[in-house]
């Protein structure tokens, strides 16, 4: 049992309407840094090995922080903690793989179809109501996603835009799989209202470390010294982003909270253009603007 004075996920003053969105924006930036490091490592190291390295680092960091704070490791709802961890492991595996198959901007933006799935799951399982303003914000964001994914081009019904890379059906399926399982994980977080954020974060690497091992053993690649640093960075960036995200998501409804994460698309697009010269096509830029506008709408919605 956690200490009585331990911070709870919903301890924040409900009148502080900007605290949750700001935490989620900070988490989105840290997730972008994580994605960049994953793409760097994935140039030579198999995606599941990156998942394992990330899991080991975050497991050690989470355990140390829990012990230092005097928090118990079991939690009040271990079944939900394990469920969230399993969903998170699958989502992470799909997302890391998509980063090796697609430019970082496209992989990120397809991943952020998850608010659509989250809103549906939250309405079904949590009975959350979504206001009209939030619904409009999500719809605008989804429109941006469609511009980037270019489904008509994928189906052969329209020519590819100048400078745009055609997204293959397999890459799209992998990216969308990550989005769907992410939505399940995010919805489960909303049910863990009595758990300390550190404990919620801790269970993900606790489950994903042993589950990723079988996939790594057959195709393991020994990292170079620089790659070791990159893998360490993946774990640290993940730890920080998950802490921010878990706290932020607990302060706003699930559909709205994950929609704010669309800001990561903007961050990732800029970083991808600088690091890999992945200059976004016109459709990607237009989609990014819609996503930014939709994100702003969700932040200011009451």
Secondary structure, DSSP 8 states (H G I E B T S, - for coil): ---TTS--TT-S-TT-HHHHHHHHHHHHHHHHHHHHHHHHHTTTS-HHHHHHHHHHHHHHHHHHHHHHHT--SS-S-HHHHHHHHHHHHHHHHHHHHHHHHS-HHHHHHHHTTHHHHHHHHIIIII-----HHHHHHHHHHHHHHHHHHTHHHHTTSS---TT-----HHHHHHHHHHHHHHHHHHHHHHH-TTS-HHHHHHHHHHHHHHHHHHHHHTT-----HHHHHHHHHHHHHHHHHHHHHHHHHTTS-HHHHHHHTTHHHHHHHHHHHHHH-----HHHHHHHHHHHHHHHHHHH--
